[in-house]
């Protein structure tokens, strides 16, 4: 890490908020229908807190006061303690969340350490290696607070910490703006779908049809067996919004084959209940991808536009239907493609379907562009991060 000293985290923090093991029952209460959101390790994704990644749980004001004796503040860093270990999120503002299972909150000593510097430092390979080397456990690696305090990070002067954090933070802030923009467009498209095809369908007396009569379900498509092809795994299926998180390239094996404008639906538990659904928009023209055997591929037939399948797959009634038809062992239940094909829906008039496609096509195009820009920005950030935090590439140096 250049000429910067390595200092133990325990010497640089004002507090490590550790409420692991605390539950409403231990505090003499229970979860509530509304109130203060309880966050868990499941919500720490891609460097931020994704509140849509798990079913919400809340506690009331008295329980919050007993649970969070020190509320979460802007500039705190959230760190997962296990399952998985070492995922981080940075808080840009004060929040009234409750720190749930498998989480630490690190509050920097502002005289020596900038919180956002800590956030980035914990993502470098040396810091992650140090963190994992101090973990214990066989099934799930976890770290105790005493060992976390011994993890070392580079410590330049505060002015340089702020400079580096500002550069990397600007990239992350733009990525977050893109995410919020795409989320708003996604919600608008799905609201229009609900109004156009769900709320008024029965009253309009449209004929009932099976999904298999209107969609291709798991269409057969060959892939070259020699060259690596775009691959999407279940972990990178989004729980909100249409765009996949990350795509790699692998030599094709057994699994779903998909093209741009296909909708991918997770068919296993708990991924289906958690809303893992993607509208494929990340392939090059003419390219085909492949992925998990636990996807079901849906492609609407004309005149239904491509986003029709995605919006349908995110409808609560459709998800409830699919979940009710899962079978298999309790830990690995799945719904079959045949059962999805039997889903009954109203067949909309061609004119309405085409009009819906014309209206939402620009929305999804802008979502795609925002996603591509964010992936480019993330690549730039990931390239700069180790260099800037090692002191080898500071602006003006």
Secondary structure by P-SEA (a helix, b strand, c coil): cccbbbbbcccccccccccccccccccccccccccbbbbcccccccccccccccccccccaaaaaaaccccccccbbbbbcccccccbbbbcccccccccccbbbbbcccccccaaaaaaaaacaaaaaaaaaaccccccccccaaaaaabbbbbccaaaaaaaaaaaaaaaaaaaaaaaaaaaaaaaaaaaaaaccccccccccccccccccccccccccccccccccccccccccccccccccbbbbccccccccccccbbbbbccccccccccccccccccccbbbbbcccbbbbbbccccccaaaaaaaacaaaaaaaaaaccccccbbbbcaaaaaabbbbbccaaaaaaaaaaaaaaaaaaaaaaaaaaaaaaaaaaaaaaaaaccccccc
